[in-house]
Amino acid sequence: MLHQHQPMPEGDHILKVEDVSKRYGPVIALRGVSIAVKRGSIHGLLGENGAGKSTLVGIISGQFPPSGGRIVLNGTPLAHADVRAMEEAGVFLVTQESMIIDHMSAAENLMLGIWPNRRGFVNWRRLTADAARMLEGSGIDPKARAGKLDAVARRKLNILRAMFSGGKVIILDEPTAALTVADRRVLFDFMRRLKADGVTFIFISHYNDEILDVCDAVSVLRDGLLAGGSDDIGAMTSEQLSELVLGRGLALFQRERQSHEGKAPLVSFRGVVAKHVDLAALDIAPGEIVGFTGLPGAGAKEFARTIFGLNVAEAGTIAIGGAEPVPLPRAPRDAFDTGIAYLSDDRRREGSVGQMSIGDNIAMSSLPARSRAGFIDKAAESQVVDRYFQAMGIKAPTPQAAVDTLSGGNQQKVCLGRVLATEPRLLIVDEPTRGIDIGVKQDVLRIIDRLSRTGVAVIMVSTDTDELVRATDRICIFEHGAIRETLTGADISTERLRRTAQA
Ligand SMILES: Nc1ncnc2c1ncn2[C@@H]1O[C@H](COP(=O)(O)OP(=O)(O)OP(=O)(O)O)[C@@H](O)[C@H]1O
């Protein structure tokens, strides 16, 4: 049954959000949202890009104050609480970017969140021993250098750090980004164990299956309003969740898969050697979408980055459109000049420019192509900007809005729009829908599909099994820098990919 959260006796709820609103000038990010979170539960927070999830958890964790309403923790209303006050009260926000100091040990990293006590005194020796104890059973060696830890260990470390600092309510903002299927399972088991010890989690995700798998309750935001939710996740289906998120049913995208066997290739790679890459040959036909996947370090991502000149190629050639093979690009600029475009999965570092407008961001990479003798063709530029602003469904008043006022998912759409606007011959997209909501995900896959039908070859690097199955013609599974297995046609299925991933 879908319902608004029922009132419950105070003791059952560790945290209550009461009638919370937030305005940014003319933008209303939250409108009178009320949510009650049960002690020792995992509470999912779901919603489209720009629905208000980050704003809500920002308020709960004291990053900024609400424009109206209040947060009640353990029955006590908190007024004017900043991050430090909320952390002292036991509420911690763990973001994807939560800081880990690579040259310090895992145990030392746990201590980073410790505030000295009132007399400015910290007993480091005892803390070190306590930190080591906290890491017991987590699979993380307290003495291990944090820089050497893999993605899931880093997530665990961030969660343990919050707990070590006294965290009782831990907010995880899209913690599964960049994790493999197996890692996600490890993280969820870890969360369940901590939950059994009484920790409460608020868990933001764009994946229905994750919410259904790990959460006990869910709240769904839509356009800053609480669209609904349930205190009994077992009673909900994925379709109901999508409908709450979107306010309508969801039509899942499925590409009409095509066989490109026997076609003359548009792009050919030969003898590519780079760090983590040793690939003899790969041909991609015009209009073909090839998925690259594999465990971290297996070569899928590394090969894609080498093609774009982001990783150094020690050897290897590329031939595009029947031209003579040439050495692989030495830098992104060279790759770009050959007609290759690349969407990075690290949008923050290699992606958008925050203070610039959406429009300038979209036009940025394709500008040289539209400027004649140094003059920018403004009309052509604004046409392209409008086209991609619309096509990507970017949630902002106008293309003139600054990128850093957008929600995370909308910033990613800007980056994808910019890459598409370069009209490449080979498009490489790395985790193209990461952080993007389920509705827009369908749109993004549709846009890439449409682009491929104009003859563009596409490489889609992804750890999202569902996306690979629904959007590609062929899937290359990488291992030790080479393609271990290729799936085509009827062999492409979630089941098959899962089995292969475990092999
Ligand atoms: N500093 C700001 N100035 C103006 N508008 C803002 C600011 N921060 C957020 N907003 C707006 O508030 C709304 C809610 O954004 P929020 O980041 O909370 O969404 P979200 O649900 O976390 O989305 P996503 O899934 O994309 O991360 C959006 O319309 C966003 O553009």
The ligand as an ORCA input file, in Angstrom:
! r2SCAN-3c Opt
* xyz 0 1
  N      22.613     26.953     -4.817
  C      21.503     26.838     -5.556
  N      20.993     27.905     -6.215
  C      19.864     27.803     -6.955
  N      19.169     26.653     -7.109
  C      19.622     25.567     -6.471
  C      20.813     25.580     -5.674
  N      21.009     24.339     -5.173
  C      19.993     23.579     -5.635
  N      19.160     24.308     -6.421
  C      17.944     23.832     -7.099
  O      17.140     23.113     -6.171
  C      16.492     22.022     -6.817
  C      16.751     20.742     -6.047
  O      18.101     20.344     -6.227
  P      18.758     19.083     -5.494
  O      20.234     19.158     -5.714
  O      18.286     19.002     -4.087
  O      18.137     17.854     -6.336
  P      18.427     16.288     -6.235
  O      17.114     15.622     -5.997
  O      19.504     16.009     -5.261
  O      18.886     15.940     -7.711
  P      20.017     14.926     -8.327
  O      19.401     13.569     -8.376
  O      20.218     15.449     -9.700
  O      21.250     15.006     -7.475
  C      16.998     22.012     -8.255
  O      16.031     22.650     -9.059
  C      18.270     22.827     -8.195
  O      18.517     23.455     -9.438
*
